[in-house]
Amino acid sequence: MQYVWDFAILGKYTHLFWLGLGWTMAHPIGTVFLGTVLGLVVGMLRVQRWALIDWLLVAYIELFRCTPLQAAIGRQLASSSRSSVRSRIAASASIGSPKAKPCAYSHPS
């Protein structure tokens, strides 16, 4: 049985290809831009050394410091409403791996 592939129908959906490509490029560019802006704002506020803001920013930074990417992704997946209890337990277990190196905390004084 020989099937003759007909790709002419794909021309009808070219606009969806370009739309998808645009969103695919916009997402990482927007993420880098927003991450840079957030990092600059947090960094400039940390230099000011206001007690309450400094405490909040240290808590925010420590939330993400020394968190392996796999654990962060696992935590995000585990918190989704579709995941089961078993996957939440597995994601939590991956965070405290015995082979993980301790994070050296150095708070500027």
C-alpha positions as CSV (number, residue, x, y, z in Angstrom):
1,M,0.0,0.0,0.0
2,Q,1.5,3.3,-1.1
3,Y,0.2,6.4,0.5
4,V,0.7,9.7,-1.3
5,W,1.4,12.5,1.2
6,D,-0.4,15.7,0.4
7,F,1.1,18.7,2.3
8,A,-1.0,21.2,0.4
9,I,-3.5,21.4,3.3
10,L,-0.8,22.7,5.6
11,G,-0.9,26.0,3.7
12,K,-4.3,26.6,5.2
13,Y,-2.7,26.6,8.7
14,T,0.4,28.8,8.0
15,H,-1.0,31.6,10.2
16,L,-1.2,29.2,13.2
17,F,2.5,28.2,12.6
18,W,3.6,31.9,12.7
19,L,1.3,32.6,15.7
20,G,2.8,29.7,17.6
21,L,6.4,30.7,16.7
22,G,5.7,34.2,17.9
23,W,4.4,33.1,21.3
24,T,7.3,30.6,21.5
25,M,9.7,33.4,21.1
26,A,7.8,36.0,23.2
27,H,7.7,33.8,26.3
28,P,11.4,33.4,26.9
29,I,12.1,37.0,25.9
30,G,9.5,38.3,28.3
31,T,10.7,36.0,31.0
32,V,14.3,37.2,30.7
33,F,13.1,40.8,30.6
34,L,10.8,40.5,33.7
35,G,13.5,38.5,35.6
36,T,16.0,41.2,34.9
37,V,13.7,44.0,36.0
38,L,12.7,42.1,39.1
39,G,16.4,41.3,39.9
40,L,17.4,45.0,39.5
41,V,14.6,46.2,41.7
42,V,15.3,43.6,44.4
43,G,19.1,44.3,44.2
44,M,18.6,48.1,44.5
45,L,16.2,47.7,47.4
46,R,18.7,45.4,49.2
47,V,21.3,48.2,49.0
48,Q,19.0,50.6,50.8
49,R,19.1,48.5,54.0
50,W,15.6,49.4,55.3
51,A,14.8,46.9,58.0
52,L,11.3,45.7,57.0
53,I,12.0,45.7,53.2
54,D,15.4,44.1,53.8
55,W,13.7,41.3,55.9
56,L,11.1,40.7,53.2
57,L,13.7,40.6,50.4
58,V,16.0,38.2,52.4
59,A,13.0,35.9,52.9
60,Y,12.2,36.1,49.1
61,I,15.8,35.4,48.1
62,E,16.2,32.6,50.6
63,L,13.0,31.0,49.2
64,F,14.7,30.4,45.9
65,R,18.4,30.3,46.9
66,C,20.1,26.9,46.5
67,T,16.9,25.3,45.1
68,P,17.8,22.9,42.4
69,L,15.8,23.5,39.2
70,Q,14.5,19.9,39.4
71,A,13.1,20.5,42.9
72,A,11.5,23.8,41.8
73,I,9.8,22.2,38.9
74,G,8.8,19.2,41.0
75,R,7.3,21.5,43.6
76,Q,5.4,23.4,40.9
77,L,4.1,20.2,39.4
78,A,3.2,18.8,42.8
79,S,1.1,21.9,43.6
80,S,-1.1,21.6,40.5
81,S,-4.6,20.5,41.2
82,R,-4.4,17.5,38.8
83,S,-1.5,15.8,40.5
84,S,-2.0,12.9,42.9
85,V,-0.8,12.5,46.5
86,R,1.8,10.0,45.3
87,S,3.4,12.5,42.9
88,R,3.4,15.2,45.7
89,I,5.2,12.9,48.0
90,A,7.7,12.0,45.3
91,A,8.3,15.7,44.6
92,S,8.8,16.5,48.3
93,A,11.2,13.6,48.7
94,S,13.4,14.9,45.8
95,I,13.9,18.2,47.6
96,G,15.8,16.8,50.6
97,S,18.1,14.5,48.7
98,P,20.9,13.1,51.0
99,K,23.4,13.7,48.2
100,A,22.5,17.4,48.0
101,K,25.3,19.8,49.2
102,P,24.3,22.2,51.9
103,C,23.9,25.8,50.8
104,A,26.4,28.2,52.2
105,Y,24.5,31.2,53.5
106,S,26.3,34.5,53.6
107,H,24.3,37.5,54.7
108,P,26.0,40.8,54.0
109,S,26.5,42.7,57.2
